[in-house]
Amino acid sequence: MGRFPNIAASKAKTGAAKAKVYSSYAKEIYQVAKQGGTDPNGNLTLRHLIEKAKKEQVPADVIKRAIDKVNSGVDESYTSVRYEGFASGGATIMVDCLTDNVNRTVSLVRNAFTKSKGKMGVSGCVSHMYEHLAVVVVKDMSEDEALEALLMGETNVKDIEEEKGNVNIYGDPSDLYKIKDAILASKPDAEFLVDEVTMLPNEMVSLSGEDKENFDKLLNMLDEVEDVQKVYHNVEM
């Protein structure tokens, strides 16, 4: 498949400031706890989200405050929305948001597209060009070791590849934690460089000159929108 390194480079380049990362996790943790309960032992989605937040060095008090808001009866309502469109040069892009004001969010996202000479499209105009996948990258593990672990765990995957001493595993989104559990059962000290559900493009494109400048501007403007949780695109970085 060989597409994951491009996505990793893109995410590293467009990562938001720490304050935004903390805010994004706080909203997501609150939402998951509100929907499925505040006990991580009984809410596996919450437990894994907390683990991921800690991995990204989100302070414990940020996590605690988000959960305490649910326990104290604070009623906030967030809506998950996805916007799709085209950047300058024909690149495709999808923007996932978690917001308490959809009108505000769509205005800010559309403004980012417009000011960077892109165009926001209708729902579904871009997403059909991507695969919705669970991606797990395990450090210092061979393809054969991973295949054996997955076989023992009776876990199916869509694709697997070894790269620079690590192994990239691609599966159905619903199988993310099953894949991780199978790896951990075989290698308890396994280090996961990536473990997430994401959207991977079927084809990558290269941009240069003004198109690349406009694309970078679009990513930077989206980074400044607090409601933006994730950005997916098909541009080689």
Secondary structure, 3 states (H helix, E strand, C coil): CCCHHHHHHHHHHCCCCHHHHHHHHHHHHHHHHHHHCCCCCCCHHHHHHHHHHHHCCCCHHHHHHHHHHHHCCCCCCCEEEEEEEECCCCCEEEEEEEECCHHHHHHHHHHHHHHCCCEECCCCCCHHHEEEEEEEEECCCCHHHHHHHHHHCCCCCCEEEEECCEEEEEECHHHHHHHHHHHHHHCCCCCEEEEEEEEEECCCECCCHHHHHHHHHHHHHHHCCCCEEEEEECECC
